[in-house]
Amino acid sequence: MAVEDPSTIPSLQLAYVGSRTSRHREGKGTGIEVFRVTGDDEVWTRIQTIRLPNPSYLLPSSSSHRLYSVHGDATTIRVLNIDPVDGTLSVHREVDSGGENPVHIAISPDQRFLVVANHNSGTVASLPITPDGDLRDPVSVLELVGELGPHRRDQTGSKPHQIVFDPAGRYLLVPDKGMDSIFVLELDHDGNLTMDPGRTVRIREMSGPRHVVFHPSGTSAYSIDEFRSTVTRYDWDTSRGRLAVRQVVSSLPEEMTGESRGGEIAISPSGDRLYVSNRGGPGDASPGGLFPDTIGTFTLNESHRLTRPRWTETLGIRPRFFCFDPTGTKLLVAHERAHTIAVHDISPQSGDPGAGRILTTTGSPVSIVRHQLRPAPTPG
């Protein structure tokens, strides 16, 4: 019996959206919402809502039909099954995150471990991934230690906010908002996490490095610094696992005189544009600022140096998260306080996001995963 060639089967385009749900976070979301995406213009149709508390960051497994979800203000990571036919979700199991308030996760290059940043407890933990994409309890929990920053409210302890493996897969970068530092960790074959304090880089006081991205060349990195709304550029020595600060540039327009905080950062696949989000207001509890929230676009020269950015107004309040679509030609922006998701086409000439349009309304969105599901071949 003939079997249909998998390459001829059209893939199903999906979007998974995580949200804030708790009263403590002033959340208006319900959990994870699943959307079917159709057409080149990104038409989103809601097909499922799965009720979970504060699923604040989502990450699909690259080798199986699994989706991992961390839950703000809790101590757990959930493993969800992705239905191979329609992409809907079901909860498989729940595991310990190795700390409190897990905010970000990453999969090791060998696909054997999931590493999580626990924001409130100041810990980083590694969890084994089984061959079928399931998770086991943490095998290593590392407490981050160092000098705290001076912010009396937001720098009361270590506050790791992201896990990023370097392009060579040898080191992990962990930006820590509480200590104005970026830690460089190692993960061995057995999942043990270690830290060499000599590799830790400390930046300006009260910067609050939030997220980091590597240049595609692997020789530079950039951080969005939440409290100062700056972007810091680093040289990266991949053989020694060391960062060196080379440049600091404001992510805000000069006319932006009110309080603002940096949110997300991403780099174009070509490595010539860097994007950041700016969130008006003094903190997460703020309803917004006097000025519109923006996406800042930096052009990078041949030396990876940042130029003065250009700005595109977002279509909502609090762009906590954004990401590229699968083609790399659009930005998908989640507005936590406006309860919407927008798409901005990226100009092929300037690299700037366009004016944008609203794709859907959804309560307190804080994470988006665009997922392509190719159905299994059927006998012909």
C-alpha positions in Angstrom: 0.0 0.0 0.0 1.4 3.4 -1.0 2.2 5.9 1.7 1.7 9.6 1.0 4.9 11.6 0.8 5.0 13.7 4.0 6.5 16.7 2.1 3.3 17.0 0.1 1.1 17.2 3.1 0.3 20.9 4.0 1.4 21.9 7.5 -1.1 23.1 10.0 -0.2 26.6 11.3 -0.9 27.2 15.0 -0.4 29.8 17.7 -0.2 29.1 21.4 -0.7 32.0 23.7 0.1 32.1 27.4 -1.4 34.7 29.8 -1.6 36.2 33.2 -4.6 34.9 35.2 -4.1 35.7 38.8 -5.5 38.6 40.8 -2.1 39.3 42.1 -0.8 39.9 38.6 -4.0 41.8 37.7 -4.5 39.1 35.1 -7.4 38.9 32.7 -6.4 35.7 31.0 -7.8 32.2 31.2 -4.7 30.1 30.6 -3.4 28.9 27.3 -5.4 29.7 24.1 -4.8 27.8 20.9 -5.4 29.5 17.5 -5.4 28.1 14.0 -3.5 30.5 11.7 -4.5 30.8 8.0 -3.3 32.8 5.1 -0.3 35.0 4.5 -2.0 37.8 6.3 -2.1 35.8 9.6 -5.8 35.2 10.3 -6.2 33.8 13.8 -9.1 31.6 14.8 -9.5 30.5 18.4 -10.0 26.7 18.6 -9.3 25.9 22.3 -8.9 27.4 25.7 -7.1 25.3 28.4 -7.5 26.7 31.9 -4.2 26.9 33.8 -2.8 29.4 36.3 -0.4 32.0 34.9 1.2 30.1 32.0 3.7 32.9 31.5 6.2 31.3 29.1 5.7 28.5 26.5 8.2 26.4 24.7 7.6 23.6 22.3 9.8 20.4 22.3 11.8 20.2 19.0 11.7 16.4 18.9 8.1 15.4 19.9 4.5 16.6 20.2 5.0 18.3 23.6 4.7 21.9 24.8 6.3 23.0 28.1 4.8 25.8 30.2 6.1 27.6 33.2 3.7 29.2 35.7 4.3 32.6 37.3 4.4 32.8 41.1 4.2 28.9 41.3 6.9 26.3 41.5 5.9 24.0 38.6 6.5 23.3 34.9 3.7 21.5 33.0 4.2 19.1 30.1 1.3 19.3 27.6 0.6 17.0 24.7 0.1 18.5 21.3 -2.5 16.5 19.3 -0.8 15.4 16.1 -4.0 16.0 14.0 -5.4 19.3 15.1 -2.7 20.8 17.4 -5.0 21.1 20.5 -3.5 20.6 23.9 -4.0 18.3 26.9 -2.1 18.3 30.2 0.3 15.4 30.5 2.0 16.0 33.9 3.5 18.6 36.2 7.0 18.7 37.6 8.9 20.8 40.2 10.8 23.8 38.7 13.5 23.8 41.4 12.4 27.2 42.7 9.7 29.9 42.9 8.2 31.9 40.0 9.8 30.1 36.9 9.8 32.7 34.1 11.9 31.2 31.3 13.0 27.9 30.0 15.5 26.7 27.3 16.4 23.2 25.9 20.0 22.2 25.8 21.5 21.7 22.3 21.7 18.0 22.8 17.9 18.0 23.7 18.6 16.1 26.9 17.8 18.8 29.5 15.4 21.6 30.1 16.9 24.6 32.0 14.7 27.0 33.9 15.2 30.4 35.5 13.3 30.8 38.8 12.9 34.5 39.2 11.8 34.8 42.9 14.1 32.2 44.4 17.2 33.2 42.4 17.8 29.7 41.2 18.5 28.0 37.9 17.6 24.3 37.6 18.1 21.5 35.0 15.5 18.8 34.3 16.1 15.7 32.3 14.1 15.3 29.1 13.1 11.7 28.2 13.3 10.4 24.6 9.5 11.0 24.2 9.7 14.6 25.4 8.5 14.0 29.0 10.3 15.7 32.0 11.8 14.4 35.2 12.4 16.2 38.4 15.4 18.6 38.6 18.9 16.9 38.9 20.7 20.2 39.6 19.6 23.4 41.3 22.1 26.3 41.3 21.7 29.4 43.5 23.0 32.6 41.9 25.0 34.8 44.3 26.5 38.2 44.0 26.1 41.9 44.9 22.6 43.2 44.7 21.7 46.4 42.8 20.5 49.5 44.6 16.8 49.5 43.5 15.0 49.3 46.8 11.9 47.5 45.5 13.0 45.4 42.5 16.5 44.4 43.5 15.9 42.8 46.9 17.5 39.5 45.7 18.7 37.5 42.7 16.2 37.7 39.9 17.2 35.6 36.9 14.9 36.3 34.0 16.1 34.2 31.1 18.2 31.2 29.9 20.1 31.5 26.7 22.6 28.9 25.3 25.5 30.4 23.4 25.6 29.5 19.6 28.3 26.9 20.2 26.2 25.2 23.0 29.0 25.3 25.6 27.7 28.0 27.9 24.4 29.4 29.3 23.8 33.1 29.8 21.5 34.1 32.6 20.6 37.9 32.9 19.8 38.7 36.5 17.7 41.8 37.1 18.4 41.8 40.9 22.2 41.9 40.6 22.7 44.0 37.4 24.7 41.0 36.2 24.8 38.4 33.5 25.9 35.0 34.7 27.7 32.5 32.5 27.0 28.9 33.5 28.0 25.5 32.3 25.9 22.3 32.0 27.7 19.0 32.0 26.7 15.7 30.4 24.8 14.6 33.6 22.9 17.9 33.9 25.0 19.5 36.6 25.0 23.3 36.5 28.2 25.2 37.6 29.1 28.8 37.8 32.6 30.5 37.5 32.3 33.9 39.3 35.1 35.1 37.1 32.9 34.9 34.1 30.1 37.0 35.6 29.8 40.5 34.0 28.3 43.3 36.0 26.8 46.3 34.1 25.6 49.8 35.2 23.9 50.0 38.6 20.1 49.7 38.4 20.2 48.5 34.7 18.3 45.3 35.4 19.4 43.1 32.4 16.2 41.2 31.5 16.8 39.3 28.2 19.8 38.6 26.0 20.2 37.7 22.4 23.3 36.6 20.4 24.2 37.9 17.0 24.1 35.1 14.3 27.9 35.4 14.0 28.3 34.2 17.6 30.8 36.9 18.4 28.4 39.5 19.9 25.5 39.6 22.3 23.0 42.2 23.4 20.8 42.7 26.5 17.6 44.7 27.0 18.0 46.4 30.4 14.6 46.7 32.0 15.0 49.5 34.6 17.1 51.9 32.5 15.5 51.1 29.1 18.9 50.6 27.6 20.5 48.1 25.2 24.0 46.9 26.1 26.3 45.4 23.5 28.9 42.8 24.4 31.8 41.0 22.7 31.5 37.3 23.2 34.6 35.1 23.5 33.2 31.7 22.8 36.4 29.8 23.6 36.7 31.3 27.1 33.0 31.9 27.8 33.4 35.6 28.6 31.4 38.7 27.8 33.0 42.2 27.5 30.8 45.3 27.5 31.4 47.5 24.5 28.4 49.9 24.1 25.3 51.2 25.9 22.5 52.9 24.0 19.0 54.2 25.1 16.1 52.3 23.7 13.8 55.3 24.1 13.0 58.4 22.0 14.3 61.6 23.4 10.8 62.9 23.8 10.0 60.0 26.2 10.4 61.8 29.5 8.3 59.5 31.7 9.0 56.2 33.3 9.5 53.2 31.0 10.9 49.7 31.2 12.5 47.5 28.6 10.6 44.3 27.7 11.8 42.0 24.9 14.7 41.8 22.5 15.2 39.9 19.2 17.6 40.0 16.3 16.8 39.6 12.6 17.9 36.3 11.0 20.3 38.3 8.8 21.9 40.0 11.8 21.5 43.5 10.6 18.5 44.6 12.7 17.9 44.5 16.4 14.4 45.0 17.9 13.3 45.9 21.5 10.1 46.7 23.2 9.5 49.7 25.5 6.7 49.6 28.1 5.6 52.9 29.6 5.0 53.3 33.3 7.0 52.6 36.4 6.4 48.9 36.8 4.3 45.8 36.1 1.4 47.2 38.2 1.3 50.4 36.1 -1.7 50.8 33.8 0.6 52.5 31.2 2.5 55.7 30.7 1.8 59.1 29.2 3.6 58.2 26.0 2.8 55.4 23.5 4.6 52.1 24.0 7.0 51.3 21.1 9.2 48.8 19.3 12.7 50.2 18.8 14.6 49.2 15.7 18.4 49.4 15.7 20.5 49.0 12.6 23.7 47.0 13.2 26.8 47.9 11.2 29.5 45.4 10.1 31.1 45.6 13.5 27.7 44.8 15.2 27.7 48.3 16.6 24.3 49.8 17.5 23.1 52.9 15.7 20.4 55.3 17.1 17.1 53.4 17.0 13.9 54.3 15.1 10.5 53.7 16.8 7.2 52.2 15.8 4.2 52.7 18.1 2.6 49.5 19.2 -1.2 49.1 19.0 -1.6 48.4 22.7 -0.3 48.9 26.2 2.6 46.8 27.7 4.3 44.9 24.9 5.9 42.5 27.3 6.6 39.9 24.6 7.1 39.8 20.9 8.5 37.3 18.4 9.0 36.7 14.7 6.5 34.7 12.7 7.9 31.6 11.0 9.0 33.5 7.9 11.0 36.1 9.8 9.1 38.9 8.0 6.6 39.8 10.7 6.6 40.7 14.4 3.9 39.3 16.6 3.4 41.6 19.7 1.5 40.6 22.9 0.0 43.6 24.7 -0.4 42.5 28.3 -2.5 45.5 29.4 -4.5 46.0 26.2 -5.4 42.3 25.9 -4.6 42.1 22.3 -2.1 40.6 19.9 -0.9 42.6 16.9 1.2 41.8 13.8 3.6 44.3 12.2 5.0 43.6 8.7 8.8 44.3 8.6 9.8 46.5 5.7 12.3 44.6 3.5 14.0 48.0 2.7 14.4 49.6 6.1 13.8 46.6 8.4 11.3 48.7 10.4 8.0 47.2 11.6 5.0 48.7 9.9 2.0 50.3 11.5 0.5 46.9 12.4 -3.0 45.6 12.9 -4.8 43.7 15.6 -5.0 39.9 15.1 -7.1 38.9 18.1 -8.3 39.9 21.6 -7.2 37.7 24.5 -6.7 38.4 28.2 -3.3 39.5 29.5 -1.1 37.8 26.8 2.5 37.4 27.8 3.9 34.6 25.5 3.4 33.5 21.9 4.5 30.3 20.2 4.0 30.0 16.5 4.0 26.3 15.7 3.9 24.3 12.4 2.3 20.9 12.7 2.8 18.5 9.8 0.2 15.7 10.0 1.5 12.1 9.9 1.4 10.5 6.4 -1.6 8.3 5.7 -1.7 5.1 3.6 -2.8 5.8 0.1 
